[in-house]
């Protein structure tokens, strides 16, 4: 067994196998060096702050590839200016290596116009500002949707929700100012339903009930009756009911008369007008303030003057004369003991009561 291993033929085969293996390894690494261009490196030129067109030309001249990526728009830099590069300037890379360039875009990134149609203007303005847009002119237009957004305009043209426009752009909004009053009703009798719809829309009204005589929905039917009648005045947004048929209005006179009895009620002017009598206006009563109570002053007691009469004899009586008011001597009824009567002065009248207020 050992002799067979040390046989020269076996040793020769082993040496040949090792040589083949080493040769294959060397050839592999050599092929990799050639394929990857080992040792052939190129310094990366500095293209920062250059325009993207100049940067691309410089990289192509030195044999380098490039990839352009746009960043967020920065108004401090020029449009299409190279803001950053990777690998950085001065690095050594192999030929054909792609250099990534971060470029400032031409303007702000586009944003979608929000859907604020038929929304209240206050909330709509807030929503427009949240997406990065600005509200320019506010145009008021008659509409039954008062204070609601009717349309949006960008550079004078109507713009639909979802349209992409540059960020921080200015858009104008059309806001409803309320319905117009006392608009004349147009005459659509004799027109087709399609034509009547266009006329009603131009007159700022809406189409209400459309009654087709045959029960169909043919837009080419002729209008033979309308309500309200032409010439009446209504506010904007009111509905107009239509009756259509394939026949002419002259052929449907009986039907028209029937509708007139229902929708064209006549006022009987033969009745005397109602007279209204005005009720006279009574003046409102005027209440006087009660007089202030007077302060009562206490009255002093009257001063009385009294006279003390002198004693008069019981046997004598004063006698007065009708002419002179002089006292006469009185005679006593007794005989011997009679004494001449003494004359007494008449009593003075009492003083009157004096009331001092």
C-alpha positions as a printed Julia matrix, in Angstrom:
357×3 Matrix{Float64}:
    0.0     0.0     0.0
    2.73    2.45    1.0
    4.81    1.44   -1.98
    1.92    2.27   -4.27
    1.63    5.78   -2.75
    5.28    6.57   -3.34
    5.15    5.38   -6.88
    6.52    7.98   -9.22
    3.42    7.92  -11.35
    1.21    8.83   -8.44
    3.51   11.6    -7.42
    3.54   12.97  -10.93
   -0.22   13.07  -11.11
   -0.36   14.83   -7.76
    2.11   17.49   -8.9
    0.2    18.03  -12.1
   -3.08   18.48  -10.19
   -1.55   21.03   -7.85
   -0.1    22.95  -10.78
   -3.44   23.02  -12.57
   -5.17   24.29   -9.45
   -2.63   27.07   -8.91
   -2.91   28.08  -12.53
   -6.66   28.32  -12.36
   -6.48   30.51   -9.26
   -3.94   32.82  -10.88
   -5.97   33.12  -14.02
   -9.1    33.93  -12.01
   -7.49   36.8   -10.12
   -5.91   38.08  -13.31
   -9.25   38.11  -15.03
  -10.78   40.0   -12.11
   -8.03   42.62  -12.26
   -8.61   43.16  -15.92
  -12.37   43.14  -15.64
  -12.53   45.5   -12.62
   -9.67   47.65  -13.89
   -7.74   47.22  -10.68
   -5.32   50.08  -10.15
   -6.97   52.26  -12.79
   -8.73   54.93  -10.68
   -9.91   58.39  -11.65
  -10.17   61.37   -9.28
  -13.71   62.79   -8.95
  -13.88   66.43  -10.14
  -15.69   69.08   -8.08
  -18.96   70.05   -9.74
  -20.79   71.47   -6.69
  -22.49   74.88   -7.3
  -22.22   74.36  -11.06
  -25.23   74.0   -13.28
  -26.32   70.46  -13.97
  -25.49   70.86  -17.68
  -21.88   71.86  -16.93
  -21.52   69.12  -14.32
  -22.67   66.42  -16.73
  -20.21   67.56  -19.39
  -17.27   67.52  -16.94
  -18.09   64.01  -15.71
  -18.42   62.67  -19.23
  -15.03   64.11  -20.19
  -13.24   62.18  -17.41
  -15.13   58.97  -18.17
  -17.51   58.95  -15.22
  -21.2    58.22  -15.25
  -23.79   60.31  -13.41
  -27.22   60.06  -11.77
  -29.3    63.21  -11.23
  -31.71   63.49   -8.31
  -33.8    66.58   -7.56
  -34.02   67.91   -4.02
  -36.58   70.15   -2.39
  -36.63   73.54   -4.06
  -34.59   76.13   -2.23
  -35.03   79.72   -3.46
  -31.58   80.63   -2.09
  -29.93   78.7    -4.96
  -30.25   78.94   -8.71
  -32.53   76.54  -10.56
  -30.7    73.36  -11.7
  -27.71   74.16   -9.5
  -25.74   71.15   -8.14
  -26.1    71.22   -4.36
  -24.34   67.98   -3.41
  -22.45   65.1    -5.0
  -21.54   61.56   -3.94
  -18.74   60.43   -3.77
  -17.36   63.77   -2.72
  -14.95   65.79   -4.83
  -11.34   64.48   -4.76
  -12.24   60.84   -4.23
  -10.7    58.25   -6.56
  -13.08   55.91   -8.34
  -12.81   53.51  -11.25
  -13.71   54.52  -14.71
  -17.43   54.3   -15.4
  -18.44   54.81  -11.79
  -21.77   56.66  -11.47
  -21.6    59.93   -9.55
  -24.86   60.95   -7.84
  -25.74   64.64   -8.18
  -28.32   66.39   -5.98
  -29.75   69.28   -8.05
  -31.97   72.2    -7.04
  -35.19   71.99   -9.11
  -36.46   74.8   -11.26
  -39.33   75.67   -8.93
  -41.35   74.3    -6.06
  -42.66   70.77   -6.28
  -46.21   70.61   -7.68
  -49.14   70.11   -5.31
  -52.69   68.96   -5.98
  -55.48   71.53   -5.85
  -57.78   70.55   -2.96
  -61.45   69.77   -3.56
  -63.22   72.74   -1.95
  -66.03   73.2    -4.49
  -69.38   73.89   -2.75
  -67.55   74.25    0.55
  -67.88   77.23    2.93
  -65.35   79.88    1.96
  -63.79   80.16    5.42
  -62.95   76.44    5.59
  -61.95   76.41    1.9
  -59.38   79.19    2.37
  -57.88   77.3     5.31
  -57.65   74.07    3.3
  -56.0    75.84    0.34
  -53.36   77.32    2.63
  -52.61   73.94    4.23
  -51.49   72.4     0.92
  -49.11   75.3     0.2
  -51.23   77.46   -2.12
  -52.25   81.09   -1.78
  -55.66   82.68   -2.31
  -55.57   85.67   -4.64
  -58.66   87.58   -5.73
  -62.09   86.72   -4.33
  -64.75   87.14   -7.03
  -68.39   87.25   -5.95
  -70.99   85.8    -8.29
  -74.77   85.44   -7.82
  -75.59   81.94   -6.62
  -78.06   80.23   -4.32
  -75.04   78.84   -2.47
  -74.14   81.94   -0.52
  -70.54   82.12    0.81
  -69.65   78.83   -0.94
  -66.81   78.22   -3.43
  -68.24   77.94   -6.97
  -65.05   77.81   -9.08
  -61.27   78.14   -8.8
  -59.09   79.97  -11.31
  -55.35   79.58  -11.98
  -53.85   82.22  -14.27
  -57.33   83.12  -15.48
  -58.38   79.56  -16.37
  -60.71   77.29  -14.44
  -58.84   74.58  -12.55
  -60.37   71.34  -11.33
  -59.66   69.71   -7.96
  -56.68   67.37   -8.12
  -54.8    69.36  -10.77
  -51.05   69.63  -10.06
  -49.71   73.19   -9.94
  -46.46   74.57   -8.46
  -46.4    75.01   -4.73
  -47.01   78.54   -3.38
  -48.93   79.41   -6.54
  -51.81   81.91   -6.29
  -55.31   80.86   -7.26
  -58.43   83.01   -7.51
  -61.74   81.8    -6.11
  -65.33   82.55   -7.15
  -67.67   82.81   -4.14
  -71.48   82.83   -4.22
  -73.05   86.12   -3.15
  -76.62   84.84   -2.81
  -79.47   84.46   -5.3
  -80.57   87.25   -7.62
  -84.06   88.6    -7.07
  -86.97   89.17   -9.47
  -85.6    87.5   -12.61
  -87.99   87.24  -15.55
  -89.07   83.71  -16.46
  -88.02   82.8   -20.05
  -90.45   81.39  -22.6
  -89.51   77.83  -23.57
  -92.83   76.74  -25.11
  -92.16   75.38  -28.6
  -88.55   74.4   -27.85
  -87.24   70.9   -27.41
  -86.46   69.64  -23.93
  -82.73   69.85  -24.65
  -82.99   73.44  -25.88
  -85.21   74.37  -22.94
  -82.65   73.08  -20.45
  -79.96   75.31  -21.96
  -82.23   78.39  -21.92
  -83.28   77.77  -18.31
  -79.66   77.33  -17.21
  -78.63   80.6   -18.88
  -81.47   82.36  -17.08
  -80.12   81.14  -13.71
  -83.06   78.79  -13.08
  -83.23   75.02  -12.65
  -85.29   72.38  -14.41
  -87.81   70.72  -12.14
  -90.42   68.17  -13.26
  -90.37   67.17  -16.93
  -93.63   65.39  -17.82
  -93.5    63.55  -21.15
  -96.93   62.77  -22.57
  -95.9    59.35  -23.81
  -94.07   58.53  -20.58
  -90.67   58.45  -22.28
  -87.55   60.57  -21.81
  -86.93   61.78  -25.34
  -85.01   65.09  -25.2
  -86.39   65.99  -28.65
  -89.99   66.29  -27.4
  -91.59   69.73  -27.81
  -92.45   71.81  -24.75
  -96.17   72.68  -24.84
  -96.59   74.01  -21.29
  -94.44   75.48  -18.54
  -94.9    76.59  -14.96
  -94.26   79.36  -13.92
  -95.47   81.19  -17.0
  -93.16   83.31  -19.09
  -92.95   86.9   -17.92
  -93.36   86.09  -14.23
  -90.54   87.01  -11.91
  -88.83   84.59   -9.56
  -85.63   84.4    -7.58
  -82.53   82.71   -8.92
  -82.44   78.94   -8.51
  -86.21   78.42   -8.64
  -87.39   75.33  -10.52
  -89.41   75.38  -13.73
  -91.72   72.44  -14.46
  -92.1    71.42  -18.1
  -94.68   69.39  -20.07
  -93.41   67.89  -23.33
  -94.9    65.9   -26.16
  -94.16   64.95  -29.72
  -97.28   66.87  -30.74
  -97.41   70.61  -31.31
  -98.95   72.96  -28.73
 -101.87   73.61  -31.12
 -102.8    69.93  -31.05
 -102.78   69.87  -27.26
 -105.05   72.87  -26.63
 -107.47   70.85  -24.47
 -104.58   69.66  -22.29
 -103.26   73.22  -22.07
 -106.68   74.5   -20.95
 -106.79   71.82  -18.27
 -103.34   72.84  -17.01
 -104.36   76.5   -17.06
 -107.27   75.73  -14.77
 -104.81   74.18  -12.34
 -101.81   76.55  -12.55
 -103.28   79.8   -13.91
 -105.93   80.71  -11.36
 -107.71   83.93  -12.35
 -108.63   86.58   -9.84
 -112.31   87.72  -10.01
 -112.08   91.49  -10.36
 -115.9    91.97  -10.36
 -116.07   91.76   -6.61
 -115.93   95.07   -4.79
 -112.62   95.74   -3.2
 -112.31   95.19    0.46
 -112.35   98.43    2.39
 -110.46   98.77    5.55
 -111.38  101.35    8.17
 -108.7   102.8    10.26
 -109.25  102.79   13.96
 -108.55  106.21   15.47
 -105.63  106.3    17.68
 -106.45  107.35   21.23
 -103.93  109.51   22.97
 -102.22  107.84   25.77
 -103.39  109.08   29.19
 -101.06  111.42   30.94
 -100.72  110.77   34.61
  -99.85  113.76   36.79
  -97.74  113.28   39.79
  -99.69  113.7    43.08
  -99.11  117.04   44.83
  -96.63  117.04   47.62
  -98.33  117.08   51.06
  -98.35  120.49   52.72
  -96.77  120.86   56.02
  -99.41  121.82   58.6
  -98.54  124.68   60.88
 -100.07  124.34   64.34
 -102.62  127.07   65.01
 -102.19  129.1    68.19
 -105.06  129.14   70.65
 -107.23  132.29   70.57
 -106.68  134.87   73.26
 -109.81  135.31   75.44
 -110.52  138.54   77.34
 -112.82  138.19   80.3
 -114.54  140.99   82.34
 -115.44  140.58   85.95
 -118.94  142.02   86.6
 -119.57  143.9    89.81
 -122.01  142.48   92.36
 -125.55  143.62   91.86
 -128.18  143.79   94.52
 -130.78  141.13   94.37
 -133.56  143.69   94.84
 -132.63  145.87   91.97
 -132.88  145.22   88.21
 -131.25  147.29   85.61
 -133.63  149.16   83.38
 -132.71  150.39   79.99
 -134.36  152.91   77.83
 -135.09  152.25   74.27
 -133.81  155.59   73.2
 -130.82  156.3    75.44
 -129.52  153.14   76.92
 -129.31  154.7    80.34
 -130.07  152.81   83.49
 -133.22  153.7    85.35
 -133.68  153.49   89.1
 -135.38  150.38   90.2
 -138.08  150.41   92.94
 -138.36  147.82   95.53
 -141.65  146.01   96.18
 -141.26  146.43   99.89
 -142.86  149.51  101.45
 -141.05  150.93  104.47
 -137.71  149.37  103.96
 -137.4   150.57  100.44
 -134.23  152.31   99.59
 -133.43  154.25   96.57
 -131.87  152.01   93.93
 -128.3   152.63   93.11
 -127.33  153.17   89.55
 -125.03  150.36   88.16
 -122.95  150.72   85.03
 -123.98  148.55   82.06
 -121.89  145.46   81.35
 -119.35  145.81   78.59
 -119.67  143.44   75.66
 -117.28  140.54   75.57
 -114.33  140.79   73.28
 -114.45  138.82   70.02
 -112.36  135.77   69.5
 -109.35  136.47   67.41
 -107.88  133.58   65.46
 -104.32  134.06   64.37
 -103.32  131.86   61.48
